Amino acid sequence: MIGFDTAALIDLFKNDKSLVELITKIEDKVVLTRISYLELMFGIDQDNSKHLEEEKYFDSLFEEFNVLELDKETSKKASKISWNLQKEGKTIEPFDCAIAGILVANGVKKILTRNVKHFENIKELEVIGY
């Protein structure tokens, strides 16, 4: 399985050429996280018709793929990842920790992202950048 980071989902909406080319080569089952959905919705202005087009796209995407949820186990894993990084003098955004925690707790070993630096220090994940 491979998880898509929020940045990858935004780039998919924008039809990023390098991402689309890479996706055609992926044989892994794709999973998304509820945290990515939350991040996407934070970027959508409900009063902007252009943004509502994006919302429809993402709603459809999140219906099409398996969506991994945030629960007690995944929250604890995200916290552990955050603390381990802090002990190494490294930090990432809380949403990225939550995404990583959800993926790792569900046995997902790969993440696809444009933001490689956000995830490169998480030992449990293989980061696939584009």
N, C-alpha and C positions, 0 to 999 in steps of 0.2 A: 504494500500500500504506500501511497505517497500523498502527503497533505499539501494543499495549496495555501500559501500565505496570502494575506489580504492584498498585498501589493500585486501579486500574480493575478488575483481576481480582477483588480482594477485594470491591469494591463490587458487581460483577456477581453474585458469590455471595450477597451480602446483598440482591440485587434492588433496588438503589438506583434510585429512580424517575427522577431526572434523568438518570442514566447510561443506563438502559434506553430512555428517550425519545430520547436523542441517538443511541444505537446504531441505532435503527430508521431513522435518516436517513443513516447512513454507507453510502456506495456502494463505498468502497475495500475491497480485499482485506485482511483482518485477519491479522496475524502476531503471534506471541508470541516471547519469548526464554527460553532455558534458565535465564538468571539469574533471571527472574521465578519460574520453577518452584522454584529453589533458595531464594529469599526466602520463598516460600509454605511450603515444607517446613520452614524454620527456625521458622515460627510454629505448626507442628502438633506437639502432644504425642501421641506414639504410644500412650500409655497412657490417653488420654481419648477415650471413644467419640464424643463430639460432634465432636472434631477429626478422627476417622477418616471421618466423613461429609463433612467439607470435603475431605479428601484424595481421596476417591472422586470428588467433583465436579471437583477440579482435574485429576486424572488423566484424566478423561473429556474435559475441555476441551482439555488438551494433546495428546490423540489426535485431536481434531476439527480443530484449526487447524494451520497450518504453523508449526513451531517453529525459530527461528534459533538456531544454536549459537555458543558461544564457542570461537574457535580463534585461531591466531597473528595473522591479519590483523585480526580484530575486537578482539583484546586490544591490539594496537598502536594501533588507532583510539581505543579507550577511553582509553589512556594519553595520546594526543595531545590528546584533549578535556580530560582532567584537567589537563595541563600548560598548555594555552591558558587555561583558566579561572583557574588559579593565577596566571598572569602578569597577569591582569586583576584580581587580588585577590578572586576569587570561587572558591568550592569547593562541590562537592556530594558526596554519599555515594558511595563506590566502587561499590556495586551500581548506582546510577543512571548513573554513568559507563560501566559495563560494558553496561548496557541500551542507552544511547545509542550507544556504540561499535558494538555488534552491529547496531543498526538502520541507522546511517549507512553502515557498511561494506557492508551488503547493499542499499543504494539506497533504503531506506525514508526518506521525507521528513517523515512526520507521526507524532506520538505522542499518544495519548489518556491523560490523567491528571487526577486530582483535585489532584495536587501540582504545579501549574504552576510555582511558584518553583524546583522542583528542576531543571527543564529549560529554563527561559526564556532562559538565557544561552548555550545551545548553538545556534550560528548555523545549523547544517545541518538543524535540526529545526523544523518548525512545530508548536507546542504547542497542542493542542486540549483545553481544560479544561471542566469541568462543575461 
